[in-house]
């Protein structure tokens, strides 16, 4: 991602990182993101973050409006599709 300033780490504002990092003990399972996981993931993101913490700005009403929720789904879909697409 281009244009990240001092207050961002891998696209996350430092304040968001400080408030969301938790010590995890025990087993951790990584699950590929797909359509089946997208809705539960979106629900957690919407409940625990602000839109500007997890996605690029969009022209839509503030907060998690319906337009921002759909924009987040499209943004996240594009990221996981790019991550799972074969490279030439």
N, C-alpha and C positions, 0 to 999 in steps of 0.2 A: 504494500500500500504506500503510495506516495503521499508526501505532505504531512507526515506525522511529526508533531512537535515534541517538546520536552515532556509534556504532560501525558504522553501516550506511550503505552507499551503494547506492541503487537495489536494496535487498533483499539485498545481499551484505555479510558482515562484512568490515571493513577487512583483517583478517589474511588472509582468503581472497583478497581482491583482490591484496594484496601478493605472495602466493605464486603467483598464477595469471596475472598480467599478463606478457605477453611482447611484445617489439618484433617487429612483423610488417613485413617488407619485401616488395616485389613486389606482385603482384595479389592482391586479396582478393575472393572471390565469396560473396555472400550467397545462402543457399538457404532457401526457405520450409520451415518444419517441417511435416511431414505424417506419416502412418503409416509411410511407407517410410523416413523418416529417423529416426523416434522410437527404434527399437531401437539403431542404432549410436550415436546421441546418448546414450541411457541408459547404454550400455556405457562410454563415455568418462566420463560424469558419475560413475558408480559407482566406476570405477577411480581417479579423480583428486580426489574430494571426500568430505566427510562429509555425511550427510543434512541436518543443520541449516544447512549452507552454501547449499543450493540449493532448499529447500522448507520450507513451514511444518511445525511439529511435528505428529507423529501418535503415537497410542498404539500402539506396536508394539515388539518387541524391539530393542535397540540395534544400531547399525551398519546396514549395508545388508542387513537381513533381507529375506526374500521379501515380507513385508507392506509394508515401506518401499519396496522396488523397485516394487511395484504402485501404491502411493500416489504415488510420483514420476511414474510414467507417467500416472496419472489427473490429477495436478496439471498436468503439462506439456501434456497433451492439452487440458485446459480452457483453459489460457493461449493456445495457438495457435489453438484453435477460436474463442475470443473475438476474437483479433486478426484473423482472416480472415472473420468474419461481417459481413455488411453492416449498417450502422447505419441506423435509420429516419430 
